[in-house]
Amino acid sequence: MSVSDISNDNFTDNNVSGNVYCHLQLSRDYLQGQLPIPGDKSISHRAIMLAGIAHGVSHVENLLTSEDIFSTITAMQQLGATITESANGFTIRGCGALGLTAPDNVIDMGNSGTSVRLLMGLVAAHPIEAFFTGDESLRKRPMARITTPLAKGGVQTKLREDRYLPLHLKGGADNLPIQHESKVASAQIKSALLLYGLNVNGRTSVIEPTLSRNHTEIMLQSFGAEVSAVQLADGRFESAVQGVQELRATDIHVPGDISSAAFLIVAALIVPDSVLTLSHVGLNPTRTGLLEVLQKMGASIEIKHQRVMGGEQVGDIIVKHSALQAIDLGAEIAPRMIDEYPILAVAASFAKGVSVMRGLGELKVKESNRLQAIYDGLQAVGMACKIGDDWLEVTGSNGKTLRGLDKNAPAIKTHHDHRIAMSFLLMGLGCKAPVYIDDTASIATSFPNFFELLAQIGIVTGE
């Protein structure tokens, strides 16, 4: 898909068709190779949005070209930004401060929760009206966590059942700054309000109990904005922006997505004799929780060629097959690896002992109820596991080959969730029987060349 192919028609319900029953198998006895990792999804979303409201022309390299990112591109085009694709990346001519224009049609965000939540904040500070919707999965995800704090500034919104998309949002030119104390550490809540505050007179701030991923703060600084991020005396974290600010166009190179790298890392850990090098991976400290956890479990993971690009830490990851030990995790690390729990559960399945993961309540409002989906999938392949309201317990096999799906058992239900799909596909590499999933279409939302990269390191789809 290219920019010229983008229209709302491309993002009607991506999950209705295209389901493919699939499993993976090894084309040789081990995994080996050096791979570039696709651009970080979180950073790609923010690069498009900030370049789209900056003054001047920005160039973005290594932008993730997935369905979720094209949803953001489409939305920003509808709102007035000019975005073109070339051999070297994407060129974005921004609208300038308060330059967004009312869209002519409903903005369809496909499956991208990040897109719609951040754009709600961005659009809210403009004197325009917009309507947002999404696919079947996105229409089940809660949006009041954004509309409720926006209401403090005078933003008018209407959600289905006061909670779900579709959304009618009416921005204003005289909105008030917002001071919000969030009960959860959420980069989406924080980012939406910071983007809102860019174009509102006064200081907008967000306080959260622990530090969520800070790509928005870093990128705002790259575009010349004044933004602060400090730890308060009581241990909480505050991020704030002073409006009204004019962003200056800049060039961005998006680092590889550590959340995508996570799948390949765990694959190498569970397949004997494997060695992989993953190049140019983002190592933002708010995102490296999984690496630290896996290293504590005994994983051989080495970081080389560390450097800083555009304010983001980057490096190459070398991972080797390792015998893993179970781990007991508290809730405090969850914000730094919330997207990685599905693949961590796979790693824990091959570890020695009982792993416990706490603070997982946020998983229940992702693309699916990921906590329940992880538990159901683990049980289907024969794992001993337990689940609670916000915790998961997995009894590992001590490196032994797992059972896999019973003959004639139904495929693992992915619930159109890309991370559930990729996690259980790769889990099958360590199972006696194939592990089928019921849908591969969702993988394109975040990792469009997933199967292509797998083939390069020794993994193919099974017959």
C-alpha positions as CSV (number, residue, x, y, z in Angstrom):
1,M,0.0,0.0,0.0
2,S,1.2,3.5,-0.8
3,V,0.1,7.0,0.0
4,S,-1.7,7.2,-3.4
5,D,-3.8,4.1,-2.4
6,I,-5.1,5.8,0.8
7,S,-8.8,6.4,1.2
8,N,-11.5,5.6,3.7
9,D,-12.4,2.6,1.6
10,N,-9.1,0.9,2.5
11,F,-10.0,1.0,6.2
12,T,-13.6,-0.2,6.4
13,D,-13.6,-3.4,8.6
14,N,-10.2,-5.0,8.0
15,N,-11.2,-7.9,10.3
16,V,-14.3,-9.1,8.4
17,S,-12.3,-10.9,5.7
18,G,-8.8,-12.1,5.1
19,N,-8.7,-14.6,7.9
20,V,-6.1,-17.3,7.3
21,Y,-5.6,-20.4,9.4
22,C,-1.9,-20.6,9.8
23,H,1.0,-22.1,11.8
24,L,4.8,-21.8,11.7
25,Q,7.6,-24.3,11.4
26,L,11.4,-24.3,11.1
27,S,13.1,-24.5,7.8
28,R,16.3,-25.5,9.6
29,D,17.1,-26.6,13.2
30,Y,18.0,-23.1,14.5
31,L,17.4,-19.4,13.8
32,Q,20.2,-17.2,12.5
33,G,20.6,-13.9,10.8
34,Q,20.8,-10.1,11.1
35,L,17.6,-8.2,10.6
36,P,16.5,-4.5,10.4
37,I,13.5,-4.0,12.6
38,P,10.5,-2.0,11.1
39,G,10.0,1.5,12.3
40,D,8.6,2.1,15.8
41,K,4.8,2.4,15.6
42,S,4.4,4.8,18.5
43,I,7.1,7.1,17.2
44,S,5.7,6.9,13.6
45,H,2.2,8.0,14.7
46,R,3.7,11.0,16.5
47,A,6.0,11.9,13.7
48,I,3.1,12.2,11.3
49,M,1.0,14.2,13.6
50,L,3.6,16.7,14.8
51,A,5.0,17.2,11.3
52,G,1.4,17.6,10.1
53,I,0.9,20.7,12.4
54,A,4.5,22.1,12.2
55,H,5.4,25.1,10.1
56,G,7.4,24.0,7.0
57,V,8.3,20.7,5.5
58,S,9.5,17.7,7.4
59,H,11.1,14.5,6.1
60,V,10.6,11.2,7.9
61,E,12.7,8.1,7.2
62,N,12.0,4.5,8.3
63,L,8.4,5.3,9.0
64,L,6.4,2.1,9.8
65,T,4.3,1.3,6.7
66,S,1.5,-0.6,8.5
67,E,-2.2,-0.3,8.4
68,D,-2.3,1.6,11.7
69,I,0.2,4.2,10.4
70,F,-1.7,4.7,7.1
71,S,-4.8,5.4,9.2
72,T,-2.9,8.2,10.8
73,I,-1.7,9.5,7.5
74,T,-5.2,9.4,6.1
75,A,-6.5,11.3,9.0
76,M,-3.9,14.0,8.8
77,Q,-4.5,14.4,5.1
78,Q,-8.2,14.9,5.8
79,L,-7.3,17.5,8.4
80,G,-5.2,19.5,5.9
81,A,-1.6,18.2,6.0
82,T,0.1,17.3,2.7
83,I,1.9,13.9,2.8
84,T,3.8,12.3,-0.1
85,E,5.9,9.2,-0.3
86,S,9.3,8.9,-2.0
87,A,12.1,6.4,-2.2
88,N,13.7,8.0,0.8
89,G,10.7,8.1,3.1
90,F,7.8,10.5,3.6
91,T,7.6,14.3,3.1
92,I,5.1,16.1,5.2
93,R,4.1,19.8,4.7
94,G,2.4,20.9,7.9
95,C,-0.5,23.2,8.5
96,G,1.1,25.4,11.1
97,A,-0.3,26.3,14.5
98,L,-4.1,26.2,14.6
99,G,-4.0,25.4,10.9
100,L,-6.0,22.1,10.9
101,T,-9.2,22.3,8.8
102,A,-12.5,20.5,9.3
103,P,-12.6,17.2,7.4
104,D,-15.1,16.7,4.7
105,N,-15.9,13.2,5.8
106,V,-15.9,10.9,8.8
107,I,-12.3,10.0,9.9
108,D,-12.0,6.2,10.0
109,M,-9.2,5.1,12.2
110,G,-9.3,1.4,11.3
111,N,-7.9,-0.6,14.2
112,S,-5.6,2.1,15.6
113,G,-6.4,3.1,19.2
114,T,-3.3,5.3,19.4
115,S,-4.3,7.3,16.3
116,V,-7.8,8.1,17.4
117,R,-6.9,8.9,21.0
118,L,-4.0,11.2,20.2
119,L,-5.9,12.9,17.4
120,M,-8.8,13.6,19.7
121,G,-6.4,15.8,21.7
122,L,-4.9,17.4,18.7
123,V,-8.2,18.3,17.0
124,A,-9.9,19.4,20.3
125,A,-7.9,22.7,20.5
126,H,-9.0,23.8,17.0
127,P,-12.3,25.5,16.2
128,I,-13.5,22.6,14.0
129,E,-15.9,19.7,14.2
130,A,-14.9,16.1,13.4
131,F,-16.4,12.6,13.5
132,F,-14.2,9.6,14.3
133,T,-15.0,5.9,13.9
134,G,-13.0,2.7,13.5
135,D,-13.3,-1.0,12.8
136,E,-15.3,-3.5,14.9
137,S,-12.4,-4.0,17.3
138,L,-11.7,-0.3,17.8
139,R,-15.4,0.4,18.4
140,K,-15.2,-1.8,21.5
141,R,-12.3,0.1,23.1
142,P,-13.0,2.7,25.8
143,M,-12.5,6.3,24.8
144,A,-13.9,8.2,27.8
145,R,-10.4,8.2,29.3
146,I,-9.6,10.9,26.8
147,T,-13.0,12.7,26.5
148,T,-13.4,13.1,30.3
149,P,-10.2,15.1,30.9
150,L,-10.8,17.1,27.6
151,A,-14.2,18.2,29.0
152,K,-12.3,20.0,31.7
153,G,-11.0,22.4,29.0
154,G,-14.5,22.9,27.5
155,V,-14.2,20.4,24.7
156,Q,-17.6,19.1,23.5
157,T,-17.7,15.4,22.7
158,K,-20.4,12.7,22.2
159,L,-19.6,9.0,22.3
160,R,-21.8,6.0,21.8
161,E,-23.0,4.9,25.3
162,D,-20.7,7.7,26.6
163,R,-17.8,5.3,26.1
164,Y,-17.2,4.0,22.6
165,L,-16.7,5.2,19.0
166,P,-18.2,6.6,16.9
167,L,-17.3,10.0,18.3
168,H,-18.5,13.5,17.6
169,L,-15.9,16.1,18.7
170,K,-16.3,19.9,18.6
171,G,-13.2,21.8,19.3
172,G,-12.9,25.5,20.3
173,A,-10.7,28.5,19.9
174,D,-11.1,29.6,23.5
175,N,-10.6,26.3,25.4
176,L,-9.0,26.3,28.8
177,P,-5.7,24.6,29.8
178,I,-6.1,21.3,31.6
179,Q,-4.4,20.0,34.7
180,H,-5.1,16.3,34.9
181,E,-4.0,13.6,37.5
182,S,-4.2,10.2,35.9
183,K,-4.8,7.1,38.0
184,V,-2.9,5.0,35.5
185,A,0.3,5.5,33.6
186,S,-0.9,5.9,30.1
187,A,1.1,7.4,27.2
188,Q,-2.1,7.8,25.2
189,I,-3.8,9.9,27.8
190,K,-0.7,12.0,28.4
191,S,0.0,12.5,24.8
192,A,-3.5,13.5,23.9
193,L,-3.5,16.2,26.5
194,L,-0.1,17.5,25.6
195,L,-1.1,17.8,22.0
196,Y,-4.2,19.6,23.1
197,G,-2.2,22.0,25.3
198,L,0.0,23.0,22.4
199,N,-2.7,25.2,21.0
200,V,-4.4,26.4,24.2
201,N,-3.3,29.5,26.1
202,G,-1.8,28.6,29.5
203,R,-0.1,25.5,31.0
204,T,-1.5,22.1,30.4
205,S,-0.1,19.3,32.6
206,V,-0.5,15.6,33.2
207,I,0.5,13.8,36.4
208,E,0.8,10.0,36.4
209,P,1.8,7.5,39.1
210,T,4.7,6.1,37.1
211,L,6.4,7.3,34.0
212,S,4.7,6.0,30.8
213,R,6.5,6.0,27.4
214,N,7.8,9.5,26.7
215,H,8.1,9.6,22.9
216,T,5.7,12.6,22.7
217,E,7.8,14.7,25.1
218,I,11.0,13.9,23.2
219,M,9.6,14.5,19.8
220,L,8.0,17.8,20.8
221,Q,11.4,19.0,21.8
222,S,12.8,17.9,18.4
223,F,10.1,20.2,16.8
224,G,11.2,23.1,19.0
225,A,8.4,23.0,21.6
226,E,8.9,24.0,25.2
227,V,7.9,20.9,27.2
228,S,8.8,19.8,30.7
229,A,9.0,16.4,32.3
230,V,9.9,16.1,36.0
231,Q,9.5,13.7,38.9
232,L,7.6,15.3,41.7
233,A,8.5,15.1,45.4
234,D,5.9,12.4,46.0
235,G,7.4,10.1,43.4
236,R,4.8,10.8,40.7
237,F,5.7,12.2,37.2
238,E,4.5,15.4,35.6
239,S,4.6,16.3,31.9
240,A,3.6,19.8,30.9
241,V,3.4,22.1,27.9
242,Q,2.9,25.8,27.6
243,G,0.6,26.9,24.7
244,V,0.3,28.5,22.2
245,Q,3.4,27.2,20.4
246,E,4.5,27.1,16.7
247,L,6.3,23.9,15.9
248,R,9.2,24.0,13.4
249,A,9.6,21.4,10.7
250,T,12.4,18.9,11.3
251,D,13.8,15.7,9.8
252,I,13.2,12.4,11.7
253,H,14.6,8.9,11.4
254,V,12.3,6.5,13.2
255,P,14.2,3.8,15.1
256,G,13.2,0.1,14.9
257,D,10.2,-0.9,17.1
258,I,11.3,-2.8,20.2
259,S,7.8,-4.2,20.6
260,S,8.2,-5.8,17.2
261,A,11.8,-6.9,18.0
262,A,10.4,-8.6,21.1
263,F,8.8,-11.4,19.1
264,L,12.1,-12.2,17.3
265,I,14.0,-12.1,20.6
266,V,11.8,-14.6,22.3
267,A,11.8,-16.8,19.2
268,A,15.6,-17.0,19.4
269,L,15.5,-17.7,23.1
270,I,13.2,-20.8,22.7
271,V,14.7,-22.4,19.6
272,P,18.0,-24.2,20.4
273,D,21.3,-23.0,18.9
274,S,19.7,-19.8,17.7
275,V,21.6,-16.5,17.3
276,L,20.0,-13.3,16.0
277,T,21.2,-9.7,15.6
278,L,18.4,-7.1,15.4
279,S,19.6,-3.8,14.0
280,H,18.8,-0.1,14.9
281,V,16.3,-0.9,17.6
282,G,14.8,1.9,19.8
283,L,16.0,1.5,23.4
284,N,14.0,4.3,25.1
285,P,14.2,3.4,28.8
286,T,10.4,3.6,29.1
287,R,10.2,0.7,26.6
288,T,13.0,-1.6,27.6
289,G,11.2,-3.4,30.5
290,L,11.0,-6.7,28.5
291,L,14.8,-6.8,27.9
292,E,15.5,-6.3,31.6
293,V,13.0,-9.0,32.6
294,L,14.3,-11.5,30.1
295,Q,17.9,-10.9,31.2
296,K,16.8,-11.5,34.8
297,M,15.3,-14.8,33.6
298,G,18.7,-15.8,32.2
299,A,18.4,-14.7,28.6
300,S,21.6,-14.0,26.7
301,I,20.9,-10.5,25.4
302,E,23.7,-8.1,24.5
303,I,23.3,-4.4,23.3
304,K,26.0,-3.0,21.0
305,H,26.5,0.2,19.0
306,Q,24.4,2.3,21.3
307,R,23.8,5.9,20.1
308,V,21.2,8.7,20.3
309,M,19.2,9.8,17.3
310,G,16.6,12.6,17.5
311,G,16.6,12.3,21.2
312,E,15.9,8.6,21.2
313,Q,18.3,5.9,22.3
314,V,19.1,3.3,19.6
315,G,21.2,0.1,19.5
316,D,21.7,-3.3,18.0
317,I,20.5,-6.3,20.0
318,I,22.2,-9.7,19.9
319,V,20.2,-12.6,21.4
320,K,21.1,-16.2,21.8
321,H,19.1,-19.3,22.8
322,S,19.1,-19.5,26.6
323,A,17.7,-21.6,29.5
324,L,15.2,-19.4,31.2
325,Q,14.2,-19.2,34.9
326,A,10.7,-18.2,36.1
327,I,10.2,-14.6,37.4
328,D,7.9,-12.8,39.8
329,L,7.0,-9.4,38.5
330,G,5.3,-6.5,40.3
331,A,2.9,-4.0,38.8
332,E,5.5,-1.2,38.8
333,I,7.2,-2.5,35.6
334,A,4.0,-2.9,33.6
335,P,3.9,0.6,32.0
336,R,7.4,-0.1,30.5
337,M,6.4,-3.3,28.8
338,I,2.6,-3.4,28.6
339,D,2.5,-4.5,24.9
340,E,5.1,-7.3,25.5
341,Y,3.2,-9.4,28.1
342,P,1.7,-11.8,25.4
343,I,5.2,-12.7,24.2
344,L,6.6,-12.7,27.7
345,A,4.0,-15.3,28.6
346,V,5.4,-17.4,25.8
347,A,8.9,-17.1,27.2
348,A,7.6,-18.0,30.6
349,S,6.1,-21.2,29.2
350,F,9.6,-22.5,28.4
351,A,11.1,-21.3,31.7
352,K,11.9,-23.4,34.8
353,G,9.4,-22.7,37.6
354,V,6.3,-20.6,38.1
355,S,6.2,-17.1,36.7
356,V,3.8,-14.5,38.1
357,M,3.0,-11.2,36.4
358,R,1.0,-8.5,38.2
359,G,-0.5,-5.1,37.2
360,L,-2.0,-6.4,34.0
361,G,-5.4,-4.7,34.2
362,E,-4.6,-2.4,31.2
363,L,-4.3,-5.5,29.0
364,K,-8.1,-5.9,29.2
365,V,-8.7,-2.7,27.2
366,K,-6.2,-3.3,24.4
367,E,-7.2,-4.5,20.8
368,S,-8.7,-7.4,22.7
369,N,-9.0,-8.5,26.3
370,R,-5.4,-9.6,26.0
371,L,-5.2,-11.0,29.5
372,Q,-8.0,-13.4,28.8
373,A,-6.7,-14.2,25.3
374,I,-3.3,-15.1,26.7
375,Y,-4.8,-17.4,29.3
376,D,-7.1,-19.1,26.8
377,G,-4.3,-19.6,24.3
378,L,-1.9,-21.1,27.0
379,Q,-4.6,-23.5,28.2
380,A,-5.3,-24.6,24.6
381,V,-1.7,-25.7,24.1
382,G,-1.5,-27.5,27.4
383,M,0.1,-25.0,29.8
384,A,-0.6,-24.9,33.5
385,C,-1.7,-21.3,34.2
386,K,-3.9,-19.2,36.4
387,I,-5.5,-15.8,35.9
388,G,-6.9,-13.1,38.1
389,D,-8.4,-9.6,37.6
390,D,-4.9,-8.1,36.9
391,W,-2.4,-11.0,37.2
392,L,-1.3,-14.1,35.3
393,E,0.6,-17.2,36.6
394,V,2.4,-19.5,34.2
395,T,4.1,-22.8,35.1
396,G,6.9,-23.3,32.7
397,S,8.2,-26.5,31.0
398,N,11.9,-26.1,32.0
399,G,12.8,-25.9,28.3
400,K,11.0,-29.1,27.3
401,T,8.9,-29.2,24.1
402,L,5.3,-28.3,24.7
403,R,2.3,-30.3,23.7
404,G,0.8,-27.9,21.2
405,L,-2.8,-28.1,20.1
406,D,-4.6,-31.4,20.4
407,K,-5.6,-33.1,17.1
408,N,-8.8,-31.6,15.8
409,A,-8.7,-28.8,18.4
410,P,-9.8,-25.4,17.1
411,A,-7.2,-22.8,16.2
412,I,-6.2,-20.3,18.8
413,K,-8.6,-17.3,18.8
414,T,-6.7,-14.1,18.2
415,H,-9.7,-11.8,18.5
416,H,-8.2,-9.8,15.6
417,D,-5.3,-8.8,17.9
418,H,-1.9,-8.7,16.2
419,R,0.2,-9.3,19.4
420,I,-1.8,-12.4,20.3
421,A,-1.5,-13.7,16.8
422,M,2.3,-13.3,16.6
423,S,2.9,-14.6,20.1
424,F,1.1,-17.9,19.6
425,L,2.4,-18.4,16.1
426,L,5.9,-18.3,17.5
427,M,5.0,-20.4,20.5
428,G,4.3,-23.2,18.1
429,L,8.1,-23.4,17.3
430,G,8.6,-25.1,20.6
431,C,5.6,-27.4,20.4
432,K,5.3,-31.1,19.3
433,A,2.0,-30.4,17.5
434,P,1.4,-27.4,15.3
435,V,-0.2,-24.3,16.9
436,Y,-2.7,-22.8,14.5
437,I,-4.2,-19.3,14.9
438,D,-7.5,-18.3,13.4
439,D,-6.4,-15.0,11.8
440,T,-3.3,-13.5,10.4
441,A,-4.9,-10.3,8.9
442,S,-4.4,-8.3,12.1
443,I,-0.6,-8.7,11.9
444,A,-0.4,-6.1,9.1
445,T,-1.6,-3.4,11.6
446,S,1.9,-3.2,13.2
447,F,4.3,-5.6,11.5
448,P,3.6,-5.8,7.8
449,N,6.8,-7.7,6.8
450,F,6.6,-10.2,9.7
451,F,6.5,-13.3,7.6
452,E,9.1,-12.0,5.2
453,L,11.6,-11.4,8.1
454,L,10.8,-14.8,9.6
455,A,11.7,-16.5,6.4
456,Q,15.1,-14.8,6.4
457,I,16.0,-16.4,9.8
458,G,14.6,-19.9,9.2
459,I,10.9,-19.8,10.0
460,V,8.2,-20.6,7.3
461,T,4.5,-21.1,7.3
462,G,3.5,-24.7,7.6
463,E,1.5,-26.8,5.3
